[in-house]
Amino acid sequence: MVVRGRDRIRVMSRVCLHRWVPVVSGAGNAKRFSCPFHRWTYDLDGQLVAAPLMEQAEGFDIRACKLPEIRSEIVNGTIFVTFSSTTPAIGETLADLVEAMAPYRPSELILGFSVEFELDFNWKVVVETFMEAYHHIGAHAKTLEPLYPAALHWVDDTRRGWTAGHGYLKPGLPTPAGNRSGLPEFPGLTEDQRRRSLCLLVYPTNTMFISVDKITWTSVIPVAPDKTKWIRHILVLPEARDLPNFDKIVADLRILGLKVNQEDIAVNRLQQLGAASSFARAGRLSHLEKPVWQLADFIRDRIRA
């Protein structure tokens, strides 16, 4: 569980130290966490502060009981969690990403809204599809391709821990075409930045889409070989909430986002189906599918290690 305490944000186990029942679920506000089984109660820092009727338990010391804290780090306003004690600090790994994202002020942004999906295909299919623009000509022929043509997309070489794809508005379209939402744009962007979209992958399962007015941050959570949980947060400038039509903008963005998402989901389901065929082979990739082999290289390196 992720907790904003009095001094800092912590990530802790939510499993009660007594008989394993989770002390919290979902999201919300609380001053303490009380186990529904026997009412063992923990403070916001994980310290056990109440254990009813334990006075006769010989040697029991309430002060020695504290929920285990899990290693976490905040980068660009986002909480990263790892169970490893040896992996390098994510802030060091993503130092150049922090620099690249600086014009979009990620640490200042607020949550506009969130969307979740349960997907019936493999997590790698989700990440690959998000990062490559080649499929704009097929799956998104009427939505994304007219604005951001696949042919204008290019992908960086892999950085340490991340990679980036760059898309550009179709020549002839006015720059404001990149912001059809009505949300305030990030101030101080160059003309090139205003005409560009960024697709970012923080290996292996965090993706971001950056446009002139928002950052769309998605966590892709593997559940099973053919099951994936997909959680997306739309981050906007704080002044967006002051717009009189903010609720209408959010409603419109939900509709447009759902349309594009359903286009991806439809082809990804077919891809998962086809991948199970005995005739399925890896096909020759386009230069626009560079993120596909970048992700494959990342996974192979981890398997080899």
Phi and psi in degrees as a GROMACS rama.xvg file:
@    title "Ramachandran Plot"
@    xaxis  label "Phi"
@    yaxis  label "Psi"
@TYPE xy
-104.153  124.337  VAL-2
-129.101  129.111  VAL-3
-88.4041  102.074  ARG-4
-85.1854  -172.867  GLY-5
-71.2374  -26.5992  ARG-6
-109  -31.301  ASP-7
-167.764  175.062  ARG-8
-86.6722  134.387  ILE-9
-124.466  151.35  ARG-10
-116.476  122.85  VAL-11
-134.169  161.031  MET-12
-64.5882  141.323  SER-13
-101.963  9.12269  ARG-14
-87.2681  122.179  VAL-15
-57.8463  139.259  CYS-16
-73.2581  -5.05399  LEU-17
-90.3158  -73.2167  HIS-18
-133.388  31.943  ARG-19
79.2309  1.33853  TRP-20
-72.2534  132.206  VAL-21
-59.2608  135.579  PRO-22
-88.505  -5.89681  VAL-23
-157.676  155.291  VAL-24
-149.64  160.498  SER-25
72.5824  -150.375  GLY-26
-139.145  155.07  ALA-27
159.462  -158.164  GLY-28
-121.184  139.086  ASN-29
-156.503  150.106  ALA-30
-91.3654  -26.6191  LYS-31
-147.719  166.494  ARG-32
-119.791  119.543  PHE-33
-114.639  125.901  SER-34
-68.4662  128.964  CYS-35
-72.1929  -10.0471  PRO-36
-80.5639  -58.712  PHE-37
-129.799  14.021  HIS-38
64.1962  26.6105  ARG-39
-64.7794  133.866  TRP-40
-126.17  137.236  THR-41
-120.915  146.136  TYR-42
-79.8941  176.438  ASP-43
-67.2804  -17.6871  LEU-44
-94.9422  7.57071  ASP-45
90.593  -3.77408  GLY-46
-71.9305  131.783  GLN-47
-69.8466  124.675  LEU-48
-117.786  -11.4944  VAL-49
-150.739  133.271  ALA-50
-143.126  86.7199  ALA-51
-56.3615  138.422  PRO-52
60.5237  29.5701  LEU-53
-100.306  11.7491  MET-54
-63.1929  -29.1468  GLU-55
-93.1837  2.89726  GLN-56
-80.4477  106.133  ALA-57
-60.3097  130.04  GLU-58
81.0515  -0.7408  GLY-59
-73.3121  126.431  PHE-60
-123.846  107.638  ASP-61
-61.0359  -31.1545  ILE-62
-70.0493  -18.5546  ARG-63
-89.2891  1.35953  ALA-64
-105.937  117.827  CYS-65
-147.947  135.407  LYS-66
-61.5304  134.99  LEU-67
-61.079  135.034  PRO-68
-92.0253  140.285  GLU-69
-105.06  139.329  ILE-70
-59.4154  129.926  ARG-71
-145.607  162.782  SER-72
-154.501  141.548  GLU-73
-103.859  122.647  ILE-74
-130.996  127.359  VAL-75
54.6572  35.5971  ASN-76
77.7472  5.29792  GLY-77
-114.307  136.946  THR-78
-88.9858  118.782  ILE-79
-102.854  140.679  PHE-80
-126.167  139.932  VAL-81
-140.983  147.292  THR-82
-92.5989  -0.27861  PHE-83
-91.0672  138.851  SER-84
-95.2449  -6.36149  SER-85
-113.265  -18.4161  THR-86
-62.545  143.43  THR-87
-59.32  155.312  PRO-88
-59.4846  132.852  ALA-89
-65.1883  -28.7898  ILE-90
-63.213  -36.0873  GLY-91
-71.6901  -42.7081  GLU-92
-62.5519  -37.1595  THR-93
-103.661  22.1142  LEU-94
-58.1498  -42.2648  ALA-95
-74.5058  -25.9878  ASP-96
-68.3  -41.3551  LEU-97
-57.7858  -41.8116  VAL-98
-64.7515  -42.9461  GLU-99
-66.204  -30.906  ALA-100
-89.4545  -6.44394  MET-101
-53.3605  -40.0897  ALA-102
-61.4864  -17.2501  PRO-103
-102.014  5.74601  TYR-104
49.9411  50.0899  ARG-105
-59.7671  -32.555  PRO-106
-72.3315  -16.1776  SER-107
-93.9924  -12.9927  GLU-108
-74.4886  158.207  LEU-109
-117.567  163.073  ILE-110
-78.527  120.441  LEU-111
-79.4007  -54.5067  GLY-112
-166.539  169.265  PHE-113
-128.806  155.391  SER-114
-137.933  140.492  VAL-115
-129.951  144.266  GLU-116
-134.622  146.932  PHE-117
-104.59  117.409  GLU-118
-109.652  142.388  LEU-119
-102.714  48.6842  ASP-120
-152.218  170.128  PHE-121
-68.2392  147.49  ASN-122
-61.5512  -33.2197  TRP-123
-66.3195  -32.4701  LYS-124
-60.378  -40.5188  VAL-125
-64.4349  -49.1598  VAL-126
-65.7666  -45.8349  VAL-127
-58.5769  -45.7889  GLU-128
-65.3402  -40.1437  THR-129
-60.6063  -40.0353  PHE-130
-85.0383  -24.1749  MET-131
-100.871  137.773  GLU-132
-96.0703  -2.65436  ALA-133
-55.6653  -36.7212  TYR-134
-75.7893  -3.29284  HIS-135
-56.3099  -35.1907  HIS-136
-72.43  -16.7946  ILE-137
-110.394  -72.4209  GLY-138
-64.6163  -33.2893  ALA-139
-117.041  34.8066  HIS-140
-58.9529  -29.0396  ALA-141
-108.658  -3.41872  LYS-142
-113.357  -61.7546  THR-143
-93.9172  -38.2665  LEU-144
-57.3484  -40.9468  GLU-145
-64.7193  -24.004  PRO-146
-95.3602  -51.7604  LEU-147
-120.664  84.6511  TYR-148
-61.5398  141.603  PRO-149
-57.5044  -37.0902  ALA-150
-63.7442  -20.3115  ALA-151
-93.4198  3.75589  LEU-152
-91.3759  142.071  HIS-153
-143.769  158.584  TRP-154
-126.243  136.219  VAL-155
-65.2329  163.798  ASP-156
-69.6822  156.397  ASP-157
-61.5962  131.819  THR-158
-94.0588  -176.65  ARG-159
-76.7381  97.3495  ARG-160
97.0281  -4.14207  GLY-161
-162.018  167.314  TRP-162
-146.614  167.47  THR-163
-141.534  139.117  ALA-164
-112.328  142.62  GLY-165
-119.122  124.467  HIS-166
-118.476  152.831  GLY-167
-131.253  147.859  TYR-168
-59.7183  145.431  LEU-169
-59.8478  132.581  LYS-170
-55.2424  138.99  PRO-171
99.6038  -24.273  GLY-172
-78.681  139.336  LEU-173
-67.8143  150.338  PRO-174
-53.1377  -42.3086  THR-175
-59.1343  -12.6026  PRO-176
-62.0031  -22.1442  ALA-177
-74.1422  -10.1887  GLY-178
-130.274  87.9329  ASN-179
-94.5347  2.19165  ARG-180
-82.6349  -31.6045  SER-181
93.7251  -1.79768  GLY-182
-73.0833  152.576  LEU-183
-65.2286  141.012  PRO-184
-82.914  157.384  GLU-185
-64.4951  126.066  PHE-186
-73.5392  152.203  PRO-187
81.1995  7.49857  GLY-188
-72.4271  146.47  LEU-189
-73.7636  166.942  THR-190
-61.8887  -37.2915  GLU-191
-63.2996  -43.8108  ASP-192
-65.5023  -32.2437  GLN-193
-73.1093  -24.8703  ARG-194
-95.6952  -0.788006  ARG-195
-108.79  146.84  ARG-196
-115.232  149.684  SER-197
-119.225  130.509  LEU-198
-109.57  117.356  CYS-199
-115.811  141.349  LEU-200
-123.891  115.723  LEU-201
-92.277  109.034  VAL-202
-57.2318  139.585  TYR-203
-102.797  -10.2752  PRO-204
-132.122  13.1409  THR-205
-113.003  121.991  ASN-206
-120.96  150.397  THR-207
-136.979  141.339  MET-208
-118.227  122.123  PHE-209
-114.217  123.558  ILE-210
-119.589  -170.825  SER-211
-72.3856  -12.5276  VAL-212
-128.983  -5.13885  ASP-213
-165.026  161.213  LYS-214
-117.348  126.308  ILE-215
-103.308  107.595  THR-216
-106.021  123.894  TRP-217
-122.262  132.167  THR-218
-104.186  124.862  SER-219
-104.262  115.12  VAL-220
-111.458  111.371  ILE-221
-63.9044  133.016  PRO-222
-113.4  -43.2602  VAL-223
-155.258  172.058  ALA-224
-55.0128  -27.5028  PRO-225
-125.299  24.729  ASP-226
-137.74  134.251  LYS-227
-141.106  138.738  THR-228
-101.589  134.353  LYS-229
-125.417  115.081  TRP-230
-120.504  121.402  ILE-231
-121.088  133.626  ARG-232
-117.529  129.389  HIS-233
-97.9592  114.826  ILE-234
-105.815  131.539  LEU-235
-132.557  166.282  VAL-236
-64.9008  146.328  LEU-237
-56.0324  -34.4451  PRO-238
-69.3293  -11.5616  GLU-239
-61.7385  -36.1644  ALA-240
-66.3465  -18.1519  ARG-241
-84.3567  -8.12225  ASP-242
-65.4747  135.054  LEU-243
-64.192  -24.5474  PRO-244
-107.026  25.3603  ASN-245
-59.12  -44.0453  PHE-246
-60.9195  -37.7339  ASP-247
-67.7491  -40.391  LYS-248
-60.5225  -45.591  ILE-249
-61.4187  -43.818  VAL-250
-61.0214  -42.5685  ALA-251
-66.2783  -40.4846  ASP-252
-65.1836  -36.758  LEU-253
-61.2887  -43.5421  ARG-254
-65.0699  -47.8211  ILE-255
-64.0487  -43.8289  LEU-256
-61.7213  -41.1932  GLY-257
-63.3338  -39.2204  LEU-258
-62.4271  -47.4781  LYS-259
-66.1368  -41.8937  VAL-260
-61.3219  -42.0787  ASN-261
-65.6428  -31.8716  GLN-262
-63.9958  -42.121  GLU-263
-67.0746  -45.7894  ASP-264
-59.9561  -38.9256  ILE-265
-61.6181  -46.3406  ALA-266
-75.7364  -31.777  VAL-267
-67.0043  -35.7477  ASN-268
-62.8008  -41.2694  ARG-269
-66.2365  -37.4571  LEU-270
-63.7332  -43.4261  GLN-271
-62.206  -39.7442  GLN-272
-62.3217  -48.2922  LEU-273
-67.1806  -31.7015  GLY-274
-64.0646  -21.7898  ALA-275
-82.0215  -7.36842  ALA-276
-72.888  144.919  SER-277
-68.7711  -13.4267  SER-278
-94.1261  -2.74142  PHE-279
-70.0769  127.105  ALA-280
-132.148  157.442  ARG-281
-72.4016  122.559  ALA-282
-86.9661  167.85  GLY-283
-68.7867  129.069  ARG-284
-88.3662  148.783  LEU-285
-78.3656  159.202  SER-286
-61.4284  -23.6796  HIS-287
-73.9881  -11.2742  LEU-288
-100.888  23.264  GLU-289
-50.7667  -39.423  LYS-290
-61.7129  -24.1591  PRO-291
-65.3709  -46.2729  VAL-292
-78.9503  -23.5946  TRP-293
-64.3367  -44.3775  GLN-294
-65.2692  -40.7441  LEU-295
-61.7295  -40.7217  ALA-296
-63.1344  -42.0088  ASP-297
-60.1165  -46.2086  PHE-298
-66.9211  -42.5544  ILE-299
-60.7261  -40.9767  ARG-300
-62.0667  -40.308  ASP-301
-69.7902  -38.6939  ARG-302
-64.967  -42.5521  ILE-303
-63.1232  -39.4796  ARG-304
